[in-house]
C-alpha cells in the first residue's frame, strides 16, 4: 500500500497530534482519502483495536481499505444505527466518519 505524499504528511502530523491531544479532526476535501489516512494514523499508534463508525453504505469500502493497508490492529466497522450495540470500552481508538 502506497500513500500519496500529502497523506503521508497528514499521517505523520496526525499521529503526533493524536498522541498528544487524544483527539483530532481530519478536514480534507472529498475523495482525498480521509478513510485510508485515518486508518494509516491508527496504524502508527500503539493500539490493538479500532472501532470505525460510519454510514451503512460505506462499511464495505472501509473494510476493503483496511485489508489493503493490512495494519497491526483489529478493526470493527459499524454504522450509526447499530453503534448502541457496541461496547466502546473494548477499543483503543474510535474513528467517527
C-alpha positions, 0 to 999 in steps of 0.5 A: 500500500502506497500513500500519496505524499500529502497523506503521508504528511497528514499521517505523520502530523496526525499521529503526533497530534493524536498522541498528544491531544487524544483527539483530532479532526481530519478536514480534507476535501472529498475523495482525498482519502480521509478513510485510508489516512485515518486508518494509516494514523491508527496504524502508527499508534500503539493500539490493538483495536479500532472501532470505525463508525460510519454510514451503512453504505460505506462499511464495505469500502472501509473494510476493503481499505483496511485489508489493503493497508493490512495494519497491526490492529483489529478493526470493527466497522459499524454504522450509526444505527447499530453503534448502541450495540457496541461496547466502546470500552473494548477499543483503543481508538474510535474513528467517527466518519 
